[in-house]
Every structure is written in C-alpha cells, then in structure tokens.
Amino acid sequence: MSSKHIPMASTVVDSILFRDAFGTAEMRNLFSDHALIQRYIDTEVALAKAEARAGVIPAEAAEIIARESTIERIDFDHMREETDIVGYPILPLVHQLVAMCGDAGRYVHWGATTQDIMDTAVALQVRDALDVVDHDIRALRAILADLALKHRDTPMAGRTHLQQALPVTFGYKVAIWLAMFDRHQQRLAELRPRVAVVQFAGAAGTLASLGDKGFAVQQALAEELGLGVPATTWHVARDGFAEAVNLLALITGSLGKIALDIMIMASTEFAEVYEPFVKGRGASSTMPQKRNPISSELMLAASKAVRQHAGLMVDAMVQDFERATGPWHAEWIAIPESFILTAGALHQAKFALGGLIVDAARMTHNLGITKGLIVAEAVMMGLAPHTGRQQAHDIVYDACRTVNTQGGTLAEALAALPAVTAHFDRATIDRLTDPANYLGLAPQMVDRALELSRAVGA
C-alpha cells in the first residue's frame, strides 16, 4: 500500500498501528462518525413518529421522513463544511433531511433543539457500549473465577510495601481481583437506567414549543428508541454521562491494579507469572531474551488515560444556567475515547488472564527465600500461650535477628533457644515455620468469593 492510501488517523484509537492495542473494532464501530450520524437520523425519525403518535404532525409526514431519511443519501463533505460554520452537526443534517423529504421536510426536527438530538444519540451509543462492557466483564469474571479456583491452595508470599509479609495463596489474590469486577458488574447494572434516557425538551428545556403535547411526545420518543424518560431536562445536568465515564475509570483502575501485580510478578527476580506466550510478543529490538508484559502495559496505560477523562467529565458538569457555553463539548472528546480505551483494556485483560502462566514452583521457592522469617508471626502466636504475647514477640524477634546477621533458618535459630525448646520439640518448630501451614483463611476466602460471585448478575 502506498503512503497516499494510508488513512490519516492521528490518535491511538484510530491508528492503523495501535487501534487494536488500545481498543476493539466493536467499540470503535459504536462510536464511529457513521454510527453517530446514524443515531442522529434514528432520533430525528423516532421524533417524527412520536409526534405523529401524539397528533402533533401528520402521520403521512412521519412515514415519509422515516422512509426517506437514510444515511446513504448524506453528503458528508457538505455536512462537515457546514458543521465547521455552524459549530454543531444537527442543523447541517436537518438541512439535508428536509431536502430528502420534500413537502414532509417541514416537519423534520419539529420542536426539538440541537442538543436534544445530540444527547439522545449519545445516550443510545452509551447504552449499547455499556452492553459491550457488561459482556466483557462477565467474560473476565469467568476467567478470574476459574483461575481463583484452580489456585485456591497454591501458596505464595503475600507482600505489603513490596516486602514479604505473610503467606497467602495465588487463588486468594485472584479472588480479590474477581470481587472488584463483581462490584463493577453491579455498578453497571445500577448505572444503566440513569444514563439510558431520552433528551427531548426544546430550546430552554421547557417543551414550550409543543404546548400540552410535550410530555406525550417525550414519552413516545423514549418508547420508539428504547430509552427511559428522565425526571427533568438534563441539558446542563450531566451527572449521568459523568457517572458512566467515572465507572469506566473504576473498571480500568482495577485493570491497572491487576496489570501492576502481573508486571511485578513477571519480573526476572520474581518470575512467578507470565502473560501467554505468543511468538514475538513482547520482544525487544536489541535484547533477544526479553519477554515484556505487553497486555499489562496497555491495561496500565488505559487506566491512566481514562482517569484523566473521568476528571474532565466531572469538570464538564459545571455548566451555566439552562444551556452551557462550552463544557458540553469536552464530553465529545471524553466519552468515545473512554469507552474505546476501556474495551481495549478489557480485551487485553481477557487475553493475559485467560492464558496466564503460573509458576507454582517458583512461588514456593520465593516463599522460602526468607528462610522462614515470613512466618515469624505464626511462631510468635504459637509461643504466646506459653510465655505471654510480648515475651513471645521478643523471643522470636531475637531469633529473626540471628537469621539476619548469622544466616541459617528461623527453625534453626529457634531450636537453639532454650526459651523455645522448653515448650516445642523440633517437629513442632518445623511445622510452625513452614509457610504452607500459615495461610490463614485464604483458601476459605476464595470459596466465599466464588460463591458470592456466582450470585452477581445471575
């Protein structure tokens, strides 16, 4: 392909190089120019039908508008040129629809304002995009549930402040990831009815141009499009869309947390998990040994970008009076990109976690590198009934110091202390210092998380 035939994309969401790394074709299609304009037309057609049902315009006119208003007849170049002049795309669209519909064209856009059509179109896009996100989260939850169950009893080092803390299981770690997405699924279900609502209110939001027919048309329009009816006009009440993008920020934030865990665990020194092997994926141009965690890196990048858009959407909520002077336009940037980036991150997560390579032997090895110090608490709590908690702490602390300064294992250091051997034989000391014997309720927490997850979105 010659360079003159390469599409002139300039952002990662549309780039011929990066678009499938940062997004998915399905979500890009939902937010494409073509799809958006089709939603504008859908809204104009549905409005005509609703007004015919309410007796506001002739039924024959609505039929003609529905039949003649097709995207195939739109002159996109002319629409773009006129949009540059007007500042909004609806008047340029209406001019073309009016011409398409002949005498019936006089009833196109009857009683509506530009923002009515644009907001309703975006509400339709968001409704459908939330369905895609919902489907992806369900698929990811199934992957995480299987992974948590498989590794319910796989011991590994739990880490706090990047230091080994206490033993956990890998299944316990995955169950924490799963629970986050169970909550996201619930949040999404709660959000949908708040955001999938029609916008039809007229110039200042009072439906004045339709007299006593306003509510009837609004209700009929909502029914035509499969949307809800809002309590009030939301021209300048943008909490619904802001909530949607902030939910995406929560979703990608959770993906970013998982990504960070995977990247650290995949580092050479840890070597506990790896993303699925695909020849050439994560390769370095200069270091043949490299196997970079590409999906996790993309998930982390998406979480940072969507977080920025979430802040932009909250900022755009601050609007003046009954129609805003600019914040609305920020949504045009934030909403499509946020959904596309979220879809891309979920796609990467399904790939990375669906084929995650878990090295249980390496986890066991890492669990032993402190030579038993990771279960010092277990020894202390075992000794406490005999000596009292504080004295037990001091005894075990001295043993830990011996390991740190002189080497050897915690079991060996404890076995050399009369204060310990007065109560424990060597077999008991070995049992207390085996990390696999101090998992707490981690396996049972996996069971509980899986049980609760099965009840979510059922």
C-alpha positions, -999 to 999 in steps of 0.1 A, spaced: 0 0 0 14 34 -9 16 61 17 -11 82 0 -36 54 6 -29 52 44 -58 66 64 -48 99 81 -55 88 117 -36 107 144 -47 91 177 -41 57 191 -78 48 190 -79 51 152 -43 45 143 -36 17 118 -7 7 141 -22 10 176 -60 9 173 -63 -29 182 -39 -25 211 -58 3 227 -94 -5 215 -116 -30 198 -133 -29 164 -167 -34 180 -164 -4 203 -148 18 176 -177 10 153 -202 21 180 -186 55 183 -176 60 146 -188 91 128 -210 69 106 -227 53 137 -231 87 154 -247 103 124 -270 72 120 -280 77 156 -288 114 148 -310 102 120 -326 75 142 -335 101 167 -350 125 141 -370 97 126 -382 85 160 -392 120 169 -413 123 138 -430 90 146 -436 101 182 -451 134 172 -474 116 147 -485 93 175 -493 123 197 -511 141 169 -485 169 166 -476 162 129 -494 143 102 -489 106 102 -481 107 64 -453 131 70 -438 109 97 -439 79 73 -422 99 45 -395 111 70 -389 76 82 -387 63 46 -366 90 30 -341 98 58 -313 74 50 -276 78 58 -267 66 23 -281 99 9 -260 122 32 -233 143 16 -207 140 43 -183 166 28 -210 192 27 -222 183 62 -186 187 75 -182 221 58 -215 234 72 -207 220 107 -174 240 107 -195 271 101 -224 264 124 -204 247 152 -228 218 156 -238 190 132 -275 189 136 -286 219 116 -264 208 87 -280 173 90 -315 187 92 -309 208 60 -302 176 41 -331 156 57 -355 184 48 -344 182 12 -347 144 11 -383 145 24 -400 170 1 -431 186 15 -429 164 46 -395 180 53 -412 209 70 -419 186 100 -383 173 104 -369 183 138 -402 197 149 -400 213 184 -365 200 190 -332 217 197 -298 206 186 -288 193 220 -319 171 222 -308 152 192 -271 150 201 -277 140 237 -302 113 227 -278 99 201 -250 97 226 -274 81 252 -281 54 226 -243 50 220 -236 48 257 -265 23 263 -251 0 236 -215 5 247 -224 -4 283 -238 -37 269 -204 -44 254 -186 -36 286 -210 -57 306 -204 -87 283 -166 -83 286 -167 -80 323 -188 -112 325 -162 -130 304 -134 -117 325 -151 -127 357 -155 -163 344 -117 -163 337 -109 -150 371 -132 -174 389 -116 -204 371 -81 -191 380 -90 -185 416 -105 -220 420 -75 -236 403 -50 -219 426 -72 -219 457 -44 -237 476 -13 -225 457 9 -209 484 29 -178 477 43 -149 495 19 -121 504 36 -88 501 30 -54 518 51 -23 510 68 -46 484 82 -67 513 72 -103 521 46 -102 548 27 -134 553 19 -164 531 -13 -162 510 -24 -183 480 -25 -172 445 -62 -180 443 -67 -156 472 -50 -128 452 -72 -136 421 -103 -137 443 -96 -101 453 -94 -92 416 -126 -111 409 -145 -93 437 -136 -60 422 -153 -69 389 -183 -84 406 -188 -49 421 -182 -33 387 -209 -55 372 -233 -44 399 -224 -8 394 -230 -11 357 -265 -25 362 -273 3 386 -260 30 363 -278 19 331 -313 33 339 -298 66 350 -279 72 317 -300 54 291 -326 82 290 -340 103 262 -333 140 259 -362 160 244 -371 193 259 -367 221 234 -348 254 234 -346 261 271 -357 227 283 -394 235 289 -410 219 259 -428 252 253 -430 248 215 -452 217 218 -478 232 242 -496 205 262 -483 177 239 -447 179 252 -448 151 277 -467 128 254 -441 133 226 -412 128 251 -427 96 263 -434 83 228 -399 92 216 -384 73 246 -405 43 236 -395 45 200 -358 44 209 -360 20 239 -348 47 263 -361 58 297 -378 91 304 -358 115 327 -373 132 357 -363 166 343 -344 181 313 -307 172 316 -292 197 291 -270 211 319 -273 182 344 -245 160 332 -242 136 361 -254 106 341 -226 107 315 -201 118 341 -210 87 362 -207 65 331 -171 76 324 -162 75 361 -174 39 362 -151 32 332 -123 48 353 -130 24 381 -130 -5 358 -98 4 341 -84 13 375 -90 -22 387 -74 -35 354 -44 -12 361 -40 -28 396 -41 -63 381 -16 -52 355 8 -38 380 7 -70 400 13 -91 369 42 -69 357 60 -71 391 53 -108 395 66 -114 359 99 -95 366 130 -116 364 136 -116 402 100 -128 409 93 -150 379 60 -162 393 36 -155 364 39 -147 327 15 -135 301 6 -161 275 34 -170 251 29 -158 215 60 -159 193 74 -124 190 50 -107 215 69 -85 240 101 -89 221 129 -64 223 146 -49 193 180 -54 209 177 -79 237 166 -114 225 159 -127 259 132 -101 267 95 -111 271 78 -79 280 43 -79 296 27 -60 268 -10 -66 277 -4 -54 312 14 -23 300 -15 -15 278 -40 -20 306 -20 3 329 -18 30 302 -55 28 296 -62 32 333 -42 64 334 -59 79 303 -95 70 313 -88 85 347 -79 118 330 -112 117 311 -131 109 342 -118 141 357 -127 160 325 -162 147 327 -166 159 363 -152 193 353 -177 194 324 -205 191 349 -200 227 359 -223 244 334 -240 277 333 -278 283 336 -301 263 312 -276 258 283 -238 258 287 -212 278 269 -186 251 264 -182 223 289 -206 202 269 -180 200 241 -155 183 264 -178 153 265 -174 148 228 -137 141 235 -140 121 267 -169 97 261 -159 79 229 -122 76 239 -130 64 274 -153 36 261 -128 26 234 -98 25 258 -119 5 283 -129 -20 257 -92 -23 247 -81 -28 282 -107 -55 289 -97 -72 257 -60 -72 269 -71 -85 303 -91 -114 289 -60 -124 268 -35 -120 296 -55 -137 323 -72 -163 301 -38 -178 293 -18 -167 323 12 -189 330 15 -195 368 48 -210 381 37 -225 414 71 -240 420 87 -205 417 61 -192 441 71 -219 466 107 -211 461 101 -173 467 81 -182 498 112 -198 512 138 -171 505 134 -155 539 143 -189 554 112 -190 575 111 -153 586 78 -148 567 60 -169 593 76 -153 623 41 -142 634 30 -179 633 57 -188 657 50 -159 680 13 -167 682 21 -204 688 45 -195 716 24 -167 732 1 -191 752 31 -204 769 51 -172 776 27 -143 770 24 -123 738 51 -97 744 77 -122 756 69 -144 727 74 -114 704 108 -107 719 120 -143 717 111 -146 681 125 -112 673 159 -123 687 157 -155 665 149 -133 634 179 -111 642 201 -142 644 190 -153 609 196 -118 595 230 -115 610 244 -150 611 224 -169 584 207 -202 588 169 -207 590 144 -195 615 138 -231 626 175 -235 634 176 -202 653 145 -211 673 159 -246 680 189 -230 696 169 -210 721 160 -227 755 130 -204 758 116 -221 727 127 -257 732 113 -256 767 78 -257 750 84 -270 715 102 -300 701 119 -298 667 90 -313 648 67 -286 662 92 -259 653 94 -272 617 56 -272 615 53 -237 628 80 -224 604 65 -240 573 48 -212 553 23 -236 538 9 -241 573 1 -204 579 -23 -195 551 -50 -182 575 -84 -184 558 -71 -175 524 -85 -207 508 -118 -203 525 -119 -166 513 -116 -179 478 -146 -202 484 -166 -173 498 -157 -150 469 -166 -176 443 -200 -182 460 -208 -146 461 -196 -140 425 -220 -167 412 -249 -147 426 -238 -115 408 -256 -107 376 -273 -141 375 
